[in-house]
Amino acid sequence: MQTAKVKVKDAVSSAKEKAKEGTAKAQGKTGKATATTHGEKEMAKEETRANEAQAKAEMHQEKAEHRAEAAAGRHGATHVPLTGPHGHHRPAGAAADPAYTGTGAYPTTDKYV
């Protein structure tokens, strides 16, 4: 599952990509409008396509970097495995702690006496 941080970064990358595509389309329209020959119009159209494709490629690259950062955050940390019976009860018949004066079931207190 994606973290909220990765989703926000992806949304920002998508917004950047849309802005770059819009800029490329606007430049393409002005290029077509100022072009005088058919060849110049085709050149403006190809430039628009190239700029849009570059914006999309940059967005995908940024998203891949976000995933890599998130994965490194999760899997890059060193993890020392726990040893011993953490949170588990002693096996039946195990020696009780001599400092503990109870029967083994509940601690002795003067609260309910």
N, C-alpha and C positions, 0 to 999 in steps of 0.2 A: 504494500500500500504506500502511496506517495505521501510524503510529509507535506504539511501546509507550506513550509518554506520552499520546497521544490515547486509546488503548484504556483506559488506567487512568482517565483523566478521565471517559470515557463510562461505565465501570463504576460509578464513584462517583455519577454523575448518575442512573443506573438504580436504584442502591440508595436514593438520596434519594427518587426517584419512588415506589418500592415502599413506603417508610416513610410517605410522605404519603398514598398510597392506603389503606394500612392504618389510618392515623389517621382518614381520612375515613369508612371503612367502620365503624369503631368508633363514631365520633360519630353516624353514621347509625343504627346499631342502638340506641344510647341515645336518640336522638331519636324513633325509632319506638316504643320501649318507654315513653317518658314521654308520648307523644302520646295524647290522649283522643278526638279526632275523626278521621274519615277524611281530612279536609282537612289536618290537622296531620301525619298519617302521610305523605301525598303530598308535603307540603312538605319533610319530613325526607329522603324518598327523592330528591327533586330536588336538594336541597342536597348530598347524598352524591355524586350524579352530577356536579354542577358542580365539587365539590372534586377528584374523581378526574380530570376532564377538565383542570382547571387544573394539577394535578400533572403530567399527561402533556405538556401544552403547555410547561410550564417545562423538563421534561427535554429535549424536542426543541429548545427554544431554547438550552439549555446545550450540547447536542451540536453545534448549528450554530456556536456561538461557538468551540468547540474546533476545529472544522474551519477556521474563519476564522483563528484564531491560528496553526494549523499551516501553513496556506497562506501567511500573511503571513511566517512564519519562513522558508519555502522561497523564496518569490518576491519578498519585499520587499527583500531585500538587493541592493545595487548590485553588479553584476558587470562588471568591466572585462575585455574580451576580451584574450586574450594575442596578442601580435604576434611575428612572426619564426618561425624554424624550431625551436621548442622540442622538443628530443628527436629531431630528425630529422638525418640525415647530410647532409653537404655534397654537392652535385651533383658528379659525376665531372668532373675537370679543374679544379676550383676551386683557388684558390691556397691553399697550406698555410701554417700559422702559422710565421713564421721562428724563433720560440723553440722550436718542436718539431723535434727533430732526427731523428725516425724516418722510416721509409719511407712512412708514411701508413696502414699496416695496424695496427701495434702499437707501443707506446712502447718506446724502447730503455732497457734497464736492465742493470745489472751483475750481476743476481741469477743468471742462467743462463750466465754466461760462464765 
